[in-house]
Amino acid sequence: MKNLRPLFPDLDIAADVPALVAGPCSAESRELTLEAALSLAAGGVRIFRAGVWKPRTHPGGFEGVGEQALPWLKEVQRTTGMKVVTEVATPDHVRAVVRAGLDGIWIGARTAANPFAVQEIADTLASLPQTARDGLAVMVKNPVSPDLELWIGALQRINGAGIRRLGAIHRGFGYYNPGSGAPYRNAPYWAIPIELMRRFPELPVFFDPSHTGGRRDLVEPLSREALQMGFRGLIVEVHPEPDAALSDAAQQLTPEQFLHIAAPLRRGADSPSEESLTLLREDIDLIDSELLNLLKRRMDVSRRIGELKKRSGLSVVQPSRYARLIDDRTAAAASLGLSPEFIRKVFANIHEESVKTQL
């Protein structure tokens, strides 16, 4: 990403304090929108979110009230001093938000998955006057599928349109089998946003616990987990009457519930001393060095096994042996307090590399 600037430079958000973005899934009415905003502003929240256009899976669902809600959001901006952002999915949406004078937009997961749609939005942004581009914050949610490069591509398209106040939102990824009993509405797959942060450390990445969890009781633990992993802030759905909400009722919090869980999240834990971190990181470096040497020894043995199999005419892959290996290693992992699922993945990759070495 090129020449990035702070998303909301005039808010002076401290780098070590998570930014909070909150508001209803949808701006259903002027009264409910203002009620939510006033409660959140009184609690110190400085960025307000509310949907105006809502993409629905099936026709006939609540798709938002549309452009008539933009004056309500402008009123929130004017009366509370909060920054106000909403979702866009088409060039017309972008133009309407800019005309209304809102502070920012986000591109949703379904739109982010379509490079043609993202490019249309990027072209619209590029056509705006420089002052409009400079004054607009743009955030891009991850696409529905767990595809890091597709997410990065969407961010690059927006950045290439001259948007410098750019951020990302992690909202989890769709399950291929929604009835699998998974605990979350959308799988976190933490490794993907963490890799995004590693590759683009200057890019602020927010976490959306509402869409990831799909239930209000999961918002707090997911938020805590995300902040411990270095996410820059949270974007949470908050509604004055969540159970009566016209969309995403099960995952929305009341303003009081949100402010109650947000207070300790914003304070965070006492920072460890740099000396303690340095010592622990040195331990990690030594352990990693030992792991690499052990892996080198293992691949050397695999190469020798491959030579023996070749001379004996044996198949490189022996499924029964592999099945026993995986079962033995995962059982040993459980006895050591390690995650069997994690160890299964590790040894699956080691086995794949061993096969390549033998070949």
Secondary structure, DSSP 8 states (H G I E B T S, - for coil): --S---SSGGG---TTS-EEEEE-SB---HHHHHHHHHHHHHTT--EEE-BSS---SSTTS----GGGGHHHHHHHHHHH--EEEEEE-SHHHHHHHHHHT-SEEEE-HHHHT-HHHHHHHHHHHHTS-HHHHHT-EEEEE--SSS-HHHHHHHHHHHHHTT--SEEEEE--B--S-TTS--SSSSB--THHHHHHHHH-TTS-EEE-HHHHH-SGGGHHHHHHHHHHTT--EEEEEB-SSGGG-SS-GGG-B-HHHHHHHHHHHHH------HHHHHHHHHHHHHHHHHHHHHHHHHHHHHHHHHHHHHHHT--S--HHHHHHHHHHHHHHHHHTT--HHHHHHHHHHHHHHHHHHH-
